[in-house]
């Protein structure tokens, strides 16, 4: 269940009042001026969760995790923007704080100032250190990057083979060297 903190402007009374108004009892059941109070505008959310500097770090790291090859990389698939939207619109305050701190920690590696080869090595070392102690936030971060990539159009149709209407089930299929996994 959602708490009233998670849904600003919505509580049981306003939901019931709005439900009554939807079924036509709004004008008869509410005193004058209550209709205007019942229809509350949602608070505007900021355009971005991460700062511009954090977005550069996020784009750099996601593109190292899933680089562009003969298929689009994470940056091409919009993973940084989708990750930002996920934090802004869905994540709890606790997860927002955890991922914000993680991106700041990744930013502390100074990736923007490093040459491409050294960026990869810095992220590889960071990855090994975090996985050695099983940092749950970092593991969730990598899972979200992969999930967002494979849910994107590029990940589901260019990285994976996509067949709109699959044929019959084949328990054994010969794989060619250029074969890809299936999206469905």
Phi, psi and omega per residue, in radians:
X1 nan 2.557 3.122
X2 -1.494 2.540 3.032
X3 -1.583 2.893 -3.135
X4 -1.176 -0.343 3.088
X5 -1.242 -0.576 -3.091
X6 -1.365 -0.457 3.116
X7 -2.076 1.493 -3.072
X8 -1.075 2.376 3.088
X9 1.450 -0.006 3.137
X10 -2.086 2.191 2.997
X11 -2.451 3.123 -3.079
X12 -1.024 -0.742 -3.103
X13 -1.118 -0.794 -3.128
X14 -1.203 -0.593 3.080
X15 -1.137 -0.770 3.101
X16 -1.117 -0.739 3.129
X17 -1.072 -0.766 3.129
X18 -1.163 -0.647 3.107
X19 -1.132 -0.709 3.105
X20 -1.110 -0.722 3.133
X21 -1.144 -0.601 3.141
X22 -1.153 -0.615 -3.118
X23 -1.557 0.132 3.012
X24 1.721 -0.027 -3.120
X25 -1.622 0.091 -3.036
X26 -1.095 -0.788 -3.073
X27 -1.226 -0.656 -3.104
X28 -1.383 -0.548 -2.998
X29 -1.617 -0.230 -3.082
X30 -1.945 2.403 3.080
X31 -1.193 2.846 -3.120
X32 -0.925 2.358 3.121
X33 1.522 -0.263 -3.114
X34 -1.248 -0.476 -3.139
X35 -1.110 -0.758 3.131
X36 -1.115 -0.633 3.126
X37 -1.274 -0.562 -3.090
X38 -1.214 -0.607 -3.135
X39 -1.562 1.656 -3.122
X40 -1.747 2.463 3.095
X41 -1.459 2.370 3.104
X42 -1.165 2.617 3.115
X43 -1.160 2.448 3.103
X44 -1.258 2.318 3.078
X45 -1.581 2.661 3.115
X46 -1.111 2.711 -3.116
X47 -1.114 -0.558 -3.131
X48 -2.383 2.603 3.026
X49 -1.503 -0.881 -3.126
X50 -1.464 2.618 3.086
X51 -1.228 2.866 3.095
X52 -0.987 -0.681 3.118
X53 -1.153 -0.689 3.109
X54 -1.179 -0.607 3.106
X55 -1.133 -0.627 3.079
X56 -1.112 -0.766 3.123
X57 -1.111 -0.804 -3.134
X58 -1.058 -0.783 3.121
X59 -1.103 -0.722 -3.135
X60 -1.130 -0.822 -3.087
X61 -1.194 -0.765 -3.131
X62 -1.134 -0.582 3.124
X63 -1.284 -0.419 3.027
X64 -1.340 -0.662 3.128
X65 -1.150 -0.799 3.099
X66 -2.231 1.549 -3.088
X67 -1.378 2.830 3.050
X68 -1.294 2.256 3.028
X69 -2.207 -2.235 3.017
X70 -1.365 -0.062 3.051
X71 -2.134 2.817 3.138
X72 -1.074 2.587 3.069
X73 -1.561 -3.098 -3.115
X74 -1.071 -0.697 -3.140
X75 -1.155 -0.700 3.112
X76 -1.116 -0.569 -3.101
X77 -1.463 -0.039 3.110
X78 1.413 0.371 -3.111
X79 -1.060 -0.773 -3.141
X80 -1.053 -0.732 3.137
X81 -1.174 -0.699 3.117
X82 -1.204 -0.624 3.078
X83 -1.109 -0.766 3.111
X84 -1.056 -0.788 3.129
X85 -1.113 -0.652 3.105
X86 -1.085 -0.762 3.114
X87 -1.160 -0.722 -3.075
X88 -1.235 -0.715 -2.964
X89 -1.811 -0.299 -2.987
X90 -2.228 -0.709 -2.986
X91 -1.147 2.565 3.061
X92 -1.244 2.905 3.125
X93 -1.051 -0.641 3.129
X94 -1.122 -0.817 3.131
X95 -1.177 -0.651 3.083
X96 -1.027 -0.797 -3.138
X97 -1.117 -0.729 -3.130
X98 -1.111 -0.830 -3.107
X99 -1.264 -0.565 3.068
X100 -1.095 -0.791 3.122
X101 -1.131 -0.671 3.134
X102 -1.136 -0.768 3.124
X103 -1.141 -0.652 3.058
X104 -1.112 -0.700 3.107
X105 -1.121 -0.720 3.076
X106 -1.137 -0.641 3.097
X107 -1.137 -0.488 3.107
X108 -1.185 -0.229 3.092
X109 -1.291 -0.234 3.141
X110 1.192 0.675 -3.060
X111 -1.045 -0.635 -3.080
X112 -1.106 -0.501 -3.093
X113 -1.556 -0.203 -3.085
X114 -1.541 2.606 2.988
X115 -1.134 2.775 -3.039
X116 -0.914 -0.812 -3.122
X117 -1.097 -0.672 3.127
X118 -1.276 -0.501 3.070
X119 -1.073 -0.816 -3.123
X120 -1.063 -0.763 3.135
X121 -1.134 -0.689 3.131
X122 -1.123 -0.750 3.127
X123 -1.218 -0.644 3.107
X124 -1.082 -0.746 3.117
X125 -1.169 -0.772 3.090
X126 -1.004 -0.781 3.141
X127 -1.052 -0.836 -3.130
X128 -1.092 -0.740 3.135
X129 -1.117 -0.773 -3.114
X130 -1.201 -0.677 -3.137
X131 -1.309 -0.456 3.110
X132 -1.113 -0.596 3.127
X133 -1.772 0.101 -3.092
X134 0.847 1.141 3.067
X135 -1.265 1.882 -3.056
X136 -1.036 -0.667 -3.136
X137 -1.127 -0.734 3.132
X138 -1.179 -0.695 3.099
X139 -1.087 -0.757 3.101
X140 -1.118 -0.675 3.118
X141 -1.031 -0.856 -3.127
X142 -1.137 -0.677 3.098
X143 -1.087 -0.750 3.130
X144 -1.145 -0.686 3.100
X145 -1.043 -0.845 3.129
X146 -1.115 -0.771 3.140
X147 -1.083 -0.822 3.136
X148 -1.092 -0.638 3.123
X149 -1.153 -0.865 -3.069
X150 -1.332 -0.215 2.996
X151 -1.558 -0.189 3.112
X152 -1.338 2.830 3.112
X153 -1.052 -0.766 -3.125
X154 -1.104 -0.759 -3.125
X155 -1.190 -0.669 -3.077
X156 -1.450 -0.384 -3.068
X157 -2.024 -0.391 -3.128
X158 -1.876 -0.683 3.113
X159 -1.353 -0.834 3.100
X160 -1.710 2.735 3.065
X161 -1.449 2.302 -3.094
X162 -2.045 2.261 3.070
X163 -2.199 2.014 -3.057
X164 -1.014 -0.860 3.104
X165 -2.098 1.789 -3.097
X166 -1.137 2.621 3.105
X167 -1.390 -2.716 -3.122
X168 -1.278 2.762 -3.121
X169 -1.323 2.239 3.099
X170 -2.020 2.035 -3.120
X171 -1.256 -0.296 -3.121
X172 -2.437 2.171 3.128
X173 -2.325 2.315 3.070
X174 -1.237 2.337 3.141
X175 -1.832 2.241 3.045
X176 -1.504 2.807 -3.136
X177 -1.031 -0.486 -3.122
X178 -1.682 0.199 -3.114
X179 -1.232 2.614 3.113
X180 -2.079 2.840 3.069
X181 -1.248 2.923 -3.109
X182 -1.662 2.517 3.128
X183 -1.478 -0.415 -3.127
X184 -2.153 nan nan
